[in-house]
Amino acid sequence: MAIRLIPFVFVLLWASGFVGARFGLQYAEPATLLTIRMLANVLLFVALVVILRRRVPTGIDLLHCALVGLFIHGFYLGGSYLAISLGMPAGLSSLLVGTQPILTAVLLVTFSNQEFKLSQWLGLAMGFIGISFVLMGKMEWQSETDKLAAIGACIVALVGITLGTLYQKRYCHNVDMVGSAMVQYLAAGLLFLPVSISFETMVVDWSIPFILTLAWLVIVLSCIAVLLLLYMVKHGASSSVASVFYLVPPTTAVQAWLIFCESFDWMGGVGFAFAALAVYLVAKKPDFTLPKLRLGSVKN
């Protein structure tokens, strides 16, 4: 029974990443926070590589993993954190980037000989309807001054996670996942560091709440959640994660409502339900194979 609950525990932890981002951004600017997080992730995964005796990618595999890190952690996390720092609700950020399976499916259909089945076309339509409902509804933003910029940052995040996932499936399927994650975090850190130096003050409020939030982002999300993922992949349960991943946006919305009182009206509620069902219909047992959920493919 406990093993069957692992995919749902994983989703609960993963959804908290957006809430954790909003917490952390109260004490540091986005690129600065992500630079610190990536550095901590690298140190943590160096230890895991040594303890678990994993192999670090070399040669061309090293380059491929670094590019995946730039797409997934650089653009995905960078875009998500920037959007939230510009005032976007954590739940809405999760919803927009959570449509990644839909965009992935559309790209595969567009650029290959794969085809949608009827339920997937229905899911695609419901996805657009759901997002439209949420955007038209009265969802409370932290600040509405930079709404278009925040939405643009989320689109960058969505494109980053989608292209990163496809690239990883194509070029990194044979590399050790723990060693690959370490390289990905290092590459993203090398991206965020010059950005934070050039465009941010790099001032950090090293208060107890910030340290606890950082610990949650690094230990719980980047370590425990990843180890749960590795366990599920090893025991053939990664498909279970994919089948419940549509629950991440509404779970994030509930968490943000409980913690930050992020509110939304009935249109927002209907929109989240439609979007969740859309991802479920597109990703569940399609006629073609979507990229398998792998370490680093959906980091937050």
C-alpha positions as CSV (number, residue, x, y, z in Angstrom):
1,M,0.0,0.0,0.0
2,A,2.8,2.5,0.9
3,I,4.6,1.8,-2.4
4,R,1.4,2.6,-4.3
5,L,1.3,6.0,-2.6
6,I,4.8,7.0,-3.7
7,P,3.7,8.6,-7.0
8,F,1.2,10.8,-5.2
9,V,3.7,11.8,-2.5
10,F,6.1,12.7,-5.3
11,V,3.4,14.9,-6.9
12,L,2.7,16.6,-3.5
13,L,6.4,17.4,-3.1
14,W,6.8,18.5,-6.7
15,A,3.8,20.9,-6.4
16,S,5.4,22.5,-3.3
17,G,8.3,23.7,-5.5
18,F,6.3,26.6,-6.8
19,V,5.2,27.6,-3.3
20,G,8.8,27.2,-2.1
21,A,9.8,29.6,-4.9
22,R,7.4,32.2,-3.7
23,F,8.7,31.8,-0.2
24,G,12.3,32.1,-1.2
25,L,11.8,35.1,-3.5
26,Q,10.8,37.1,-0.4
27,Y,14.4,37.0,0.7
28,A,16.5,36.9,-2.5
29,E,16.1,37.9,-6.2
30,P,15.3,35.1,-8.7
31,A,18.7,34.6,-10.3
32,T,20.5,35.0,-6.9
33,L,18.2,32.4,-5.3
34,L,18.7,30.0,-8.1
35,T,22.5,30.5,-8.1
36,I,22.5,29.5,-4.4
37,R,20.2,26.6,-5.0
38,M,22.2,25.2,-7.9
39,L,25.4,25.5,-5.9
40,A,23.8,23.6,-3.0
41,N,22.4,21.0,-5.5
42,V,25.8,20.4,-7.0
43,L,27.4,19.9,-3.6
44,L,24.6,17.5,-2.6
45,F,24.8,15.5,-5.8
46,V,28.6,15.3,-5.7
47,A,28.1,13.6,-2.3
48,L,25.4,11.3,-3.8
49,V,27.7,10.4,-6.7
50,V,30.4,9.4,-4.3
51,I,28.2,7.6,-1.9
52,L,26.1,5.7,-4.5
53,R,29.2,5.2,-6.7
54,R,27.5,6.7,-9.8
55,R,29.2,7.7,-13.0
56,V,29.6,11.3,-14.1
57,P,29.0,11.7,-17.9
58,T,32.1,12.5,-19.9
59,G,32.9,13.6,-23.5
60,I,29.9,14.3,-25.7
61,D,27.5,13.0,-23.0
62,L,28.8,15.7,-20.7
63,L,27.9,18.4,-23.3
64,H,24.5,16.9,-23.9
65,C,23.7,16.8,-20.2
66,A,24.9,20.4,-19.8
67,L,22.6,21.5,-22.6
68,V,19.7,19.7,-20.9
69,G,20.5,21.5,-17.7
70,L,20.4,24.9,-19.5
71,F,17.0,24.1,-21.0
72,I,15.4,22.5,-18.0
73,H,16.9,24.2,-15.0
74,G,18.1,27.4,-16.7
75,F,15.1,28.4,-18.8
76,Y,12.4,26.4,-16.9
77,L,13.3,27.3,-13.4
78,G,14.6,30.7,-14.4
79,G,11.4,31.6,-16.2
80,S,9.1,30.2,-13.4
81,Y,11.0,32.1,-10.7
82,L,11.0,35.3,-12.7
83,A,7.3,35.1,-13.3
84,I,6.6,34.6,-9.6
85,S,8.9,37.4,-8.7
86,L,7.0,39.7,-11.1
87,G,3.8,38.9,-9.2
88,M,2.3,35.8,-10.9
89,P,0.4,33.5,-8.5
90,A,2.3,30.3,-7.8
91,G,-0.8,28.3,-8.9
92,L,-1.0,30.0,-12.2
93,S,2.7,29.6,-12.9
94,S,2.3,25.9,-12.2
95,L,-0.7,25.7,-14.5
96,L,1.0,27.3,-17.4
97,V,4.2,25.3,-17.3
98,G,2.2,22.2,-16.4
99,T,0.9,22.1,-19.9
100,Q,4.3,20.7,-21.0
101,P,2.9,17.3,-22.0
102,I,0.4,19.0,-24.3
103,L,3.1,21.1,-26.0
104,T,5.4,18.0,-26.3
105,A,2.6,16.1,-27.9
106,V,1.9,18.9,-30.4
107,L,5.5,19.1,-31.4
108,L,5.8,15.4,-31.9
109,V,2.6,15.4,-34.1
110,T,3.8,18.4,-36.0
111,F,7.4,17.3,-36.7
112,S,7.0,13.5,-37.0
113,N,4.6,11.0,-38.4
114,Q,2.8,10.5,-35.1
115,E,-1.0,11.2,-34.9
116,F,-3.4,12.3,-32.1
117,K,-6.3,10.1,-31.3
118,L,-9.7,11.6,-30.6
119,S,-9.3,11.9,-26.8
120,Q,-6.0,13.7,-27.3
121,W,-7.6,16.3,-29.6
122,L,-10.3,16.7,-27.0
123,G,-7.6,17.2,-24.4
124,L,-5.9,19.8,-26.5
125,A,-9.1,21.8,-26.9
126,M,-9.8,21.5,-23.2
127,G,-6.3,22.8,-22.4
128,F,-6.9,26.0,-24.3
129,I,-10.3,26.4,-22.7
130,G,-8.9,25.8,-19.2
131,I,-6.1,28.3,-19.5
132,S,-8.4,30.9,-21.0
133,F,-10.8,30.5,-18.1
134,V,-8.1,30.9,-15.6
135,L,-6.6,34.0,-17.3
136,M,-10.1,35.6,-17.7
137,G,-11.1,34.8,-14.1
138,K,-10.3,37.0,-11.1
139,M,-7.1,35.4,-9.8
140,E,-5.3,37.5,-7.3
141,W,-1.8,38.6,-8.4
142,Q,0.9,39.8,-6.0
143,S,1.4,42.7,-8.5
144,E,-0.4,43.4,-11.8
145,T,2.2,45.9,-13.1
146,D,4.2,43.3,-15.1
147,K,1.5,40.7,-16.0
148,L,2.6,40.4,-19.7
149,A,6.2,40.1,-18.7
150,A,5.4,37.4,-16.2
151,I,3.3,35.5,-18.7
152,G,6.1,35.8,-21.2
153,A,8.6,34.4,-18.6
154,C,6.3,31.4,-18.1
155,I,6.1,30.8,-21.8
156,V,10.0,30.7,-21.8
157,A,9.8,28.2,-18.9
158,L,7.3,26.1,-20.8
159,V,9.4,26.0,-24.0
160,G,12.5,25.3,-21.9
161,I,11.1,22.3,-20.1
162,T,9.6,20.9,-23.3
163,L,12.7,21.2,-25.5
164,G,14.9,20.0,-22.6
165,T,12.7,16.9,-22.1
166,L,12.8,16.1,-25.8
167,Y,16.6,16.7,-26.0
168,Q,17.2,14.5,-23.0
169,K,15.2,11.7,-24.4
170,R,17.1,11.9,-27.6
171,Y,20.7,12.3,-26.3
172,C,20.8,11.4,-22.6
173,H,18.8,8.2,-22.2
174,N,21.9,6.0,-21.6
175,V,23.7,8.3,-19.0
176,D,23.6,7.8,-15.3
177,M,20.8,9.9,-13.9
178,V,22.5,11.0,-10.7
179,G,25.7,12.0,-12.5
180,S,23.6,13.7,-15.2
181,A,21.7,15.7,-12.6
182,M,24.9,16.9,-11.1
183,V,26.1,18.2,-14.5
184,Q,22.7,19.8,-15.2
185,Y,22.8,21.7,-11.9
186,L,26.3,22.9,-12.5
187,A,25.5,24.1,-16.0
188,A,22.4,26.0,-14.7
189,G,24.4,27.5,-11.9
190,L,27.0,28.8,-14.4
191,L,24.1,30.4,-16.3
192,F,22.5,32.1,-13.2
193,L,25.7,33.4,-11.6
194,P,26.6,36.0,-14.3
195,V,22.9,37.0,-14.6
196,S,22.7,37.6,-10.9
197,I,26.0,39.5,-10.9
198,S,25.0,41.7,-13.9
199,F,21.3,42.4,-13.2
200,E,20.7,41.9,-9.5
201,T,21.9,43.3,-6.2
202,M,22.7,39.7,-4.9
203,V,21.5,40.8,-1.5
204,V,20.2,37.9,0.5
205,D,18.3,38.0,3.8
206,W,19.9,35.0,5.5
207,S,17.0,34.6,8.0
208,I,15.7,31.4,9.5
209,P,12.7,31.3,7.1
210,F,15.0,31.7,4.1
211,I,17.4,29.0,5.3
212,L,14.5,26.6,5.9
213,T,13.0,27.4,2.5
214,L,16.4,26.8,0.8
215,A,16.7,23.5,2.7
216,W,13.3,22.5,1.5
217,L,14.1,23.4,-2.2
218,V,17.4,21.5,-2.1
219,I,16.9,18.6,0.2
220,V,13.2,17.8,-0.2
221,L,12.8,18.7,-3.9
222,S,16.2,18.2,-5.5
223,C,17.1,15.2,-3.3
224,I,14.2,13.3,-1.7
225,A,11.8,13.9,-4.6
226,V,14.5,12.9,-7.1
227,L,15.4,9.7,-5.1
228,L,11.7,8.8,-5.1
229,L,11.7,9.3,-8.9
230,L,14.7,7.1,-9.2
231,Y,13.0,4.4,-7.1
232,M,9.9,4.5,-9.3
233,V,11.9,4.4,-12.5
234,K,13.9,1.4,-11.2
235,H,10.7,-0.5,-10.2
236,G,8.8,0.4,-13.3
237,A,6.5,2.9,-11.8
238,S,7.5,6.0,-13.8
239,S,4.3,5.6,-15.8
240,S,2.3,6.0,-12.6
241,V,4.0,9.4,-12.1
242,A,3.1,10.4,-15.6
243,S,-0.5,9.4,-15.1
244,V,-0.9,11.6,-12.0
245,F,1.3,14.5,-13.0
246,Y,-1.8,16.3,-14.2
247,L,-2.6,16.8,-10.5
248,V,0.4,19.2,-9.9
249,P,-1.2,22.5,-11.0
250,P,-4.4,22.1,-8.9
251,T,-2.3,20.8,-6.0
252,T,-0.1,23.8,-6.2
253,A,-3.2,26.1,-6.3
254,V,-4.5,24.5,-3.1
255,Q,-1.2,24.8,-1.4
256,A,-0.8,28.4,-2.4
257,W,-4.4,29.1,-1.2
258,L,-3.7,27.6,2.2
259,I,-0.3,29.3,2.7
260,F,-0.5,32.6,0.8
261,C,-4.3,32.9,0.5
262,E,-4.0,33.0,-3.3
263,S,-7.6,33.2,-4.4
264,F,-9.4,32.5,-7.6
265,D,-13.1,32.7,-8.7
266,W,-15.3,30.0,-10.1
267,M,-13.9,30.5,-13.6
268,G,-10.4,29.9,-12.2
269,G,-11.6,26.7,-10.5
270,V,-13.2,25.4,-13.7
271,G,-10.1,26.4,-15.6
272,F,-7.8,24.4,-13.4
273,A,-10.1,21.4,-13.6
274,F,-10.2,21.6,-17.4
275,A,-6.5,22.0,-17.7
276,A,-5.8,19.0,-15.4
277,L,-8.2,16.8,-17.4
278,A,-6.6,18.1,-20.6
279,V,-3.1,17.0,-19.5
280,Y,-4.5,13.7,-18.4
281,L,-6.2,13.0,-21.8
282,V,-3.1,14.0,-23.8
283,A,-0.6,12.0,-21.7
284,K,-2.6,8.9,-20.8
285,K,-1.7,5.9,-23.1
286,P,-1.4,7.9,-26.3
287,D,-1.0,6.2,-29.7
288,F,2.6,7.4,-29.7
289,T,5.1,7.4,-26.9
290,L,5.7,10.7,-25.1
291,P,9.2,11.3,-23.5
292,K,9.5,9.1,-20.4
293,L,9.7,11.0,-17.1
294,R,13.4,11.1,-16.3
295,L,15.5,12.8,-13.7
296,G,15.7,16.5,-14.6
297,S,12.8,16.4,-17.0
298,V,10.5,18.3,-14.7
299,K,12.6,20.0,-12.2
300,N,11.3,22.9,-10.0
